[in-house]
Structure formats: C-alpha cells, structure tokens
Amino acid sequence: MSAPITPFEIFRSPITLRTFAVGSYVNGRWVEGSFTDSPITASIQPLVGEELQELPEDRRGQESYKMYTSSVIQTITDANPNQVLFHGKTYEVIQVFPWENTSIFFPVQHYKYICMRLQPLT
C-alpha cells in the first residue's frame, strides 16, 4: 500500500517491503505463494532499555529494531505477514503501534513497528 507523503519523509530511508501471495496445495503438497518487493521509506532505530525488556525472553538476543513509517505492514499476527529488508538482512515485523501526530496544518498518521531479524535456515 502506497504511503502518503509527509513532512517526516526527510528522516526516512528507503527499505524494501516484501508481500507474499497466499500459498496453496498442489498435488497434495503445500506450495508457498510467490512474493513481490516494493520500495517504502522508514526511520530505522535500535531498540533500547525497556523496549528490549518487552520482547519475549528467548528472543531478546536477536537483532531487533523499531521502525517508523506511514506504510501499512502486516505483522506475524496477521494471516499473511510481510517482511522488511534493510541493512542487507530480512526482518519479520512482530508488533505494530498506530500513531498520529496532530499539527495545526494536518494530522500525520504513521506506525511504529518492532521487527526482528529472520535467522537464515541452516
């Protein structure tokens, strides 16, 4: 989904949003859906202090970031979650916090997402 242009864009960098098509059974075997990559912009920042403590204990050691963007991203609790790619790595989005800044000119809706690096399969 295309995000509106906001004054916050000057603080954001380009990243990739990966959207997956729904998978299906083919000849009795599950086949994952294909994916599409789209450019979006986001402000990526490391998690700190209490934010790290709010992660599940067994995942606190994983590479994690908070991300601010106007784009709507499906999290791992949605039926068909998205992934985001930045810093040459792939991340799953585990949590979303809708935010709205109100200015005298117009409201700016955006989202704070928590994302964790997907570990490569070995």
C-alpha positions as CSV (number, residue, x, y, z in Angstrom):
1,M,0.0,0.0,0.0
2,S,1.4,3.4,-1.0
3,A,2.0,5.7,1.9
4,P,1.2,9.4,1.7
5,I,4.0,11.9,1.5
6,T,4.5,13.5,4.9
7,P,7.0,16.0,6.4
8,F,8.6,13.1,8.2
9,E,10.0,11.7,4.9
10,I,13.2,13.8,5.4
11,F,14.0,11.4,8.3
12,R,13.3,8.2,6.5
13,S,15.5,5.9,4.3
14,P,14.4,3.6,1.5
15,I,13.8,0.0,2.5
16,T,12.0,-3.0,0.9
17,L,8.6,-4.3,1.8
18,R,8.1,-8.0,0.8
19,T,4.5,-9.0,0.3
20,F,3.6,-12.7,-0.1
21,A,0.8,-14.2,-2.2
22,V,-1.3,-16.8,-0.5
23,G,0.1,-20.4,-0.8
24,S,-1.9,-23.4,-1.9
25,Y,-1.8,-27.1,-2.1
26,V,-0.6,-28.5,-5.4
27,N,-1.0,-32.3,-5.9
28,G,-1.4,-32.7,-2.1
29,R,1.7,-30.7,-1.2
30,W,1.8,-27.2,0.2
31,V,3.5,-24.6,-2.0
32,E,4.3,-21.2,-0.6
33,G,3.0,-18.2,-2.5
34,S,5.3,-16.0,-4.6
35,F,6.4,-12.6,-3.2
36,T,6.6,-9.1,-4.5
37,D,9.1,-6.5,-3.3
38,S,8.0,-2.8,-3.1
39,P,10.0,0.2,-2.0
40,I,8.9,2.1,1.1
41,T,10.6,4.6,3.4
42,A,11.1,4.2,7.1
43,S,13.2,5.5,10.0
44,I,15.1,2.5,11.5
45,Q,16.3,2.8,15.1
46,P,17.7,0.2,17.5
47,L,15.6,-0.9,20.4
48,V,16.8,0.3,23.8
49,G,16.1,-0.3,27.5
50,E,12.5,-1.1,28.3
51,E,11.8,-1.8,24.6
52,L,14.2,-4.8,24.8
53,Q,12.7,-6.0,28.0
54,E,9.3,-6.1,26.4
55,L,10.5,-8.7,23.9
56,P,9.9,-12.4,24.6
57,E,12.8,-13.5,26.9
58,D,14.1,-16.2,24.4
59,R,14.3,-13.6,21.6
60,R,16.0,-10.6,23.4
61,G,19.3,-11.6,21.9
62,Q,18.1,-11.4,18.3
63,E,18.9,-8.4,16.2
64,S,15.9,-6.1,16.7
65,Y,14.8,-2.6,15.6
66,K,12.0,-0.2,15.8
67,M,10.8,1.3,12.6
68,Y,8.6,4.3,11.9
69,T,6.7,4.6,8.6
70,S,3.4,5.7,7.1
71,S,3.1,2.3,5.3
72,V,0.8,-0.4,6.5
73,I,2.7,-3.6,7.2
74,Q,1.2,-7.0,8.0
75,T,2.7,-8.4,11.3
76,I,3.3,-12.0,12.3
77,T,-0.1,-12.0,14.0
78,D,-1.8,-11.3,10.6
79,A,-2.8,-14.1,8.2
80,N,-0.3,-13.2,5.5
81,P,2.6,-11.3,7.2
82,N,5.0,-9.1,5.3
83,Q,8.8,-9.0,5.7
84,V,11.0,-5.9,5.5
85,L,14.6,-5.9,4.1
86,F,17.2,-3.4,5.2
87,H,20.9,-3.4,6.0
88,G,21.2,-6.4,3.7
89,K,19.1,-8.6,6.0
90,T,15.5,-9.8,6.2
91,Y,13.2,-9.0,9.2
92,E,9.8,-10.1,10.4
93,V,7.5,-7.5,11.9
94,I,6.3,-8.7,15.2
95,Q,4.3,-5.7,16.6
96,V,2.6,-2.5,15.5
97,F,1.7,0.7,17.3
98,P,-0.5,3.1,15.3
99,W,0.5,6.8,16.0
100,E,-0.9,10.1,14.9
101,N,0.8,13.4,15.2
102,T,-1.6,16.4,15.0
103,S,-0.2,19.6,13.7
104,I,-2.0,22.9,13.0
105,F,-1.9,22.0,9.3
106,F,-2.9,18.3,9.1
107,P,-2.7,15.1,11.1
108,V,0.1,12.8,10.2
109,Q,-0.7,9.1,10.7
110,H,2.2,6.7,10.9
111,Y,3.1,3.5,12.6
112,K,5.8,2.3,15.0
113,Y,6.7,-1.3,14.2
114,I,9.0,-3.7,16.1
115,C,10.9,-6.0,13.8
116,M,13.4,-8.9,14.4
117,R,15.9,-10.4,12.1
118,L,14.9,-13.7,10.5
119,Q,17.6,-16.2,11.1
120,P,18.8,-17.9,7.9
121,L,17.9,-21.6,7.5
122,T,20.8,-23.9,8.1
